């Protein structure tokens, strides 16, 4: 997500997981956010303020009674600037203070003074985490409207094993993006297919294509940010699964069809961004095909047309297809839109610079079943994903 123009206040409390807050800061600044860091005194025992100052490009705040630019009261200024306040790691002590309205340092005072959304990522010993007093404080925070990112189970720095490890920085970042994004797809279940399929010739070789899966993964991530339940059915790709989505890994077109048809009844929107192979070998050899003669002939047969099958359903979800073409883009896309009973199709000419497979951008046209065509400029696939979902939301509203 692009956080350009957003101001994030990052609170860091004392614990061995402080080093992970450095990585979270890197993710925030990479996304374009302006970050102001507040460290408790205990936090400075683990990582120096200079580290956070260097990476954020802003002074690190540690003292309650220091003024900012000799004019502004520190905790009020930071509270007013924030688009969101993130505390990671958050100790049991900090969470206890927040839950009970105690404001005795810069961080807790800023948290009390801000009207920005609050995201808290706890980290502590498993026995502390499971203590009834802590659990009561956590539930109270949730009731007060605070969003928490649950810690993970595992081996803890104190030597214990159990729940208490700080959630990965990528997960905290994803939850922050969700917190800052309107939840306009809440209540929807969005099924996205992504990546290529592989049709095996023998145990070593297969037929496939150049799809990287980036567009489908961007759509899944964007739908999750906007509040949808997301099912991502993916062919083989080299991408990490977006945080919070249900990932179903498949190889072949037939496996993808089965996975889609098993889950389509739960879905209100299906976006078929995968590059599914049209054909598969009639015969899959159990042993490696040996080199013989100058030519090798392989007989192929049609794979199931998943999108067409979805379009024939009596109670079908809203359907969005993709058309990757090399000639007559609009004509071929319009034919596919009508033939497969789609609500919208995203068409791109893969011969254009910056479009198609294995790049982070795309140049598309959106075609709708009412005949409208919307040409789009070159844009990042994350930006395009949100634009596609904007149009999906409009179509859902028109469906009633």
FENLINDA-V356772 format. One record per helix or strand. SS is the DSSP state (a for helix, b for strand). FROM is the first residue (numbers start at 0). LEN is the number of residues. Records with the same first field share a line. If there is no record, write none. Layout:
SS = FROM-LEN  FROM-LEN
This chain:
b = 6-6  33-6  60-1  66-2  71-2  83-7  116-6  146-2  151-4  160-5  188-6  195-1  198-2  205-2  228-6  245-4  268-4  274-1  278-3  299-3  317-8  343-6  360-2  364-4  372-3  378-2
a = 17-13  42-3  48-8  73-8  91-8  105-8  125-5  131-12  168-11  213-12  252-14  305-6  328-11  380-19
